[in-house]
Amino acid sequence: MDGYITSRQNQKILEACALSQKKYREEKGLFCFEGKKLLWEAAARGVPLTAVFLREDLTAEEVLPRALPAGCAVYSVSEGVYDKISLEKSPEGVFCIAKTLDKFHKFATIYYNRDFFEADAPTLLFAVSVRDPGNLGSIIRSAAAFSCGGLILSDDCADLYAPRTVRASMGTMFDFPVLTVSDVRASVEALKKDGIRVYAGALDRTAVALPDLPRGERVCALIGNEGHGLSADVTAVCDGKLFIPMSARAESLNASIAASVILYDRSIRIKG
């Protein structure tokens, strides 16, 4: 242990609390998450951890993985201090801080490949204006599960490093390639120039049905905002629109569910 903290005004505690704010995360190049499972996932995937705060009723032996990165400090904190830093309703008592993952997460004006995404991956996903961190984290988790070559985000999506995003991804965001872009239309054009067929998810039964997507071509599917979908100008630059067949009892699907269905269908059809 590197110390026992009982003051809620301790500088390290104030800095940990500030990581709930996107501006501070970006300024410091750090992010935070909670839970033993995520800590073990982070250690296994080589995440550059800088600090772990353990509630005083927990011991390092029962919580910490065998190997932590060199320089990762471990602090025991009082229950009152942990309550101050925690963002969970029922916290496990394990709060972690790590450096942002610049190797896997890039920011650019438009889409580019340059071997960042999996080479010749048959499926990419493009999330546009997905604002809910839980949805974004679930999308990343599904993308990792169903052999998606990489995820593109518009820069108005939920923050990749928001604690809820990290938690919902269940650790898959730690080493999954994510490119955030500021120009969606230009990115769609760049994808097309890269030989990728781009389809806009739409509630349009005249659109291409998901099972009819070409298996032999590289495809990128666009998923839009939870409430408003994709804008007409973005849809217009795509190669076509994509519809998920469903019963008349449901008008639409949650953004993360729609992404999961698309990725799963592509995965099993291409492998089959």
C-alpha positions in Angstrom: 0.0 0.0 0.0 1.1 3.5 -0.7 -0.9 5.1 2.0 -4.1 5.4 4.0 -6.3 8.4 3.2 -9.0 9.6 5.6 -9.5 13.2 4.4 -12.1 14.0 1.8 -10.1 17.1 0.9 -6.9 15.1 0.2 -5.5 16.3 -3.2 -5.5 12.8 -4.7 -9.1 12.4 -3.7 -10.1 15.8 -5.2 -8.3 14.9 -8.5 -10.1 11.5 -8.6 -13.4 13.2 -8.1 -12.6 15.7 -10.9 -12.3 12.8 -13.4 -16.1 12.6 -13.5 -15.8 15.7 -15.7 -15.0 15.2 -19.4 -13.0 18.5 -19.5 -10.7 17.4 -16.7 -10.3 13.9 -18.2 -9.2 15.5 -21.5 -6.9 18.0 -19.8 -5.1 15.3 -17.8 -5.3 12.4 -20.3 -6.8 10.2 -17.6 -10.0 8.4 -17.0 -11.6 6.4 -14.1 -13.7 3.3 -13.6 -14.8 1.1 -10.7 -15.0 -2.6 -9.8 -12.7 -5.6 -9.3 -13.7 -7.2 -12.7 -12.8 -4.1 -14.7 -9.6 -3.8 -12.7 -8.6 -7.3 -13.6 -9.6 -6.8 -17.3 -7.5 -3.6 -17.4 -4.5 -5.4 -16.0 -4.9 -8.3 -18.4 -5.2 -6.0 -21.4 -2.2 -3.8 -20.5 -4.1 -0.6 -19.6 -1.7 2.0 -18.1 -3.1 2.2 -14.6 -1.8 5.0 -12.4 -3.7 4.6 -9.2 -6.1 2.2 -7.4 -8.2 3.3 -4.3 -9.5 0.5 -2.1 -12.1 1.0 0.5 -10.7 0.2 3.9 -12.7 -3.0 4.4 -10.9 -4.6 1.4 -7.4 -6.0 1.3 -5.0 -5.8 -1.6 -4.6 -9.6 -1.5 -8.3 -10.2 -2.2 -8.7 -7.5 -4.8 -5.6 -6.7 -6.8 -4.4 -8.8 -9.7 -1.0 -10.4 -9.5 0.6 -7.8 -11.7 0.0 -4.0 -11.8 1.9 -1.6 -14.1 5.1 -0.2 -12.6 4.2 3.1 -11.0 0.6 2.3 -10.2 0.0 3.5 -6.7 -2.4 1.7 -4.4 -4.2 3.5 -1.6 -6.5 2.4 1.2 -9.2 4.9 1.9 -11.9 5.3 4.6 -15.5 4.6 3.8 -16.4 8.3 3.8 -13.6 9.1 1.4 -14.6 6.3 -0.9 -18.2 7.5 -0.9 -16.9 10.8 -2.1 -15.1 9.5 -5.2 -17.5 6.7 -6.1 -20.1 7.2 -8.9 -21.9 3.9 -8.3 -25.1 3.4 -6.4 -23.8 0.1 -4.8 -20.0 0.5 -5.1 -17.7 -2.5 -4.7 -15.0 -0.4 -3.2 -12.4 -0.5 -6.0 -11.8 2.8 -7.8 -9.2 2.9 -10.6 -7.4 5.7 -12.6 -5.7 5.0 -15.9 -4.1 6.9 -18.8 -6.2 7.3 -21.9 -5.6 4.6 -24.5 -4.0 6.5 -27.4 -2.9 3.3 -29.1 -6.5 2.2 -29.6 -8.5 5.4 -29.6 -7.8 8.1 -32.2 -9.3 11.4 -33.1 -9.4 12.8 -36.6 -11.3 15.0 -39.0 -12.4 12.2 -41.2 -12.2 8.4 -41.4 -8.8 7.0 -42.4 -7.6 3.4 -42.3 -3.8 3.3 -42.3 -3.9 -0.2 -40.7 -5.7 1.3 -37.6 -8.7 -1.0 -38.1 -8.5 -4.7 -38.7 -7.2 -5.2 -42.2 -9.9 -6.1 -44.7 -12.5 -6.5 -41.9 -15.9 -7.3 -43.6 -17.8 -5.1 -41.1 -17.3 -1.7 -39.6 -19.8 0.3 -37.5 -20.3 4.0 -37.4 -22.2 5.5 -34.5 -23.6 9.0 -35.2 -24.8 11.2 -32.3 -25.3 8.3 -29.9 -25.6 10.3 -26.7 -26.2 7.8 -24.0 -22.9 6.4 -22.4 -24.6 3.1 -21.6 -25.7 2.6 -25.2 -22.2 3.5 -26.4 -20.5 1.1 -24.0 -22.9 -1.7 -25.1 -22.2 -1.0 -28.7 -18.5 -1.4 -28.1 -19.1 -4.6 -26.2 -21.2 -6.0 -29.1 -18.6 -4.8 -31.7 -15.9 -6.7 -29.9 -18.1 -9.8 -29.5 -19.2 -10.1 -33.1 -16.0 -9.6 -35.1 -16.5 -5.9 -36.0 -13.2 -4.6 -37.5 -13.6 -1.2 -35.7 -15.9 1.5 -34.5 -16.2 5.0 -35.8 -17.9 7.7 -33.7 -19.0 11.2 -34.6 -17.6 13.7 -32.1 -20.9 14.5 -30.6 -21.4 10.9 -29.3 -21.2 10.2 -25.6 -17.7 10.4 -24.2 -15.7 7.2 -24.8 -14.1 7.6 -21.4 -17.2 8.5 -19.4 -17.4 6.0 -16.4 -20.8 4.7 -17.6 -19.3 4.0 -21.1 -16.4 2.1 -19.6 -18.7 0.1 -17.3 -21.2 -0.8 -20.0 -18.4 -1.9 -22.3 -17.3 -4.4 -19.6 -13.7 -3.7 -20.4 -13.9 -4.3 -24.2 -13.1 -0.7 -24.8 -9.7 -1.1 -23.3 -8.2 -2.6 -26.5 -10.9 -2.1 -29.2 -10.1 0.3 -32.0 -12.3 3.4 -31.9 -11.9 6.4 -34.3 -13.7 9.6 -33.4 -14.3 12.0 -36.4 -15.6 15.5 -36.6 -16.9 15.4 -40.2 -19.5 12.6 -40.7 -20.3 13.2 -44.4 -16.7 13.4 -45.4 -16.0 10.3 -43.4 -18.7 8.4 -45.3 -17.2 9.6 -48.6 -13.8 8.4 -47.4 -15.2 5.0 -46.5 -16.6 4.6 -50.0 -13.3 5.6 -51.6 -11.7 2.9 -49.4 -14.0 0.3 -51.2 -16.5 0.0 -48.3 -20.2 -0.1 -48.9 -21.9 2.3 -46.5 -25.5 1.8 -45.3 -27.6 4.1 -43.2 -29.8 2.4 -40.6 -33.4 3.5 -41.3 -36.9 2.7 -40.3 -37.8 2.2 -44.0 -39.2 -1.2 -45.0 -38.3 -0.5 -48.7 -34.6 -0.3 -47.7 -32.1 -3.2 -48.0 -33.1 -5.8 -45.5 -30.3 -6.8 -43.1 -30.1 -10.5 -44.4 -29.7 -9.2 -47.9 -26.5 -7.2 -47.3 -23.8 -8.5 -49.6 -21.6 -11.0 -47.9 -18.6 -10.6 -50.2 -18.2 -6.8 -49.8 -16.9 -4.8 -46.9 -19.7 -3.0 -45.2 -20.0 -0.1 -42.8 -23.4 0.3 -41.0 -24.4 3.7 -39.6 -26.4 3.8 -36.4 -28.1 7.1 -35.5 -29.2 9.1 -32.5 -31.5 7.3 -30.0 -34.4 9.7 -30.6 -33.9 11.1 -34.1 -31.9 8.5 -36.1 -29.7 9.7 -38.9 -30.1 13.1 -40.6 -31.3 13.3 -44.2 -28.0 14.8 -45.4 -25.9 12.0 -43.9 -28.2 9.3 -45.3 -28.0 10.9 -48.7 -24.3 10.4 -49.0 -24.5 6.7 -48.1 -24.7 3.9 -50.7 -28.1 2.9 -49.4 -30.4 2.5 -46.4 -30.5 -0.6 -44.2 -33.6 -2.0 -42.5 -33.8 -4.6 -39.7 -36.8 -6.8 -40.3 -39.1 -6.9 -37.3 -42.7 -7.5 -36.4 -45.2 -4.8 -36.6 -45.5 -4.8 -32.8 -42.3 -2.9 -32.5 -41.7 0.4 -34.3 -37.9 0.6 -33.6 -35.0 -0.8 -31.6 -32.7 0.8 -29.0 -29.5 2.0 -30.7 -27.3 -0.5 -29.0 -29.7 -3.4 -29.7 -29.9 -2.4 -33.4 -26.1 -2.3 -33.6 -25.9 -5.8 -31.9 -28.4 -7.3 -34.3 -26.6 -5.9 -37.3 -23.2 -7.1 -36.1 -24.4 -10.6 -35.1 -26.2 -11.1 -38.4 -23.2 -10.1 -40.3 -21.0 -12.3 -38.2 -23.0 -15.5 -38.6 -23.7 -15.0 -42.3 -20.1 -14.3 -43.3 -18.8 -17.2 -41.2 -21.5 -19.5 -42.5 
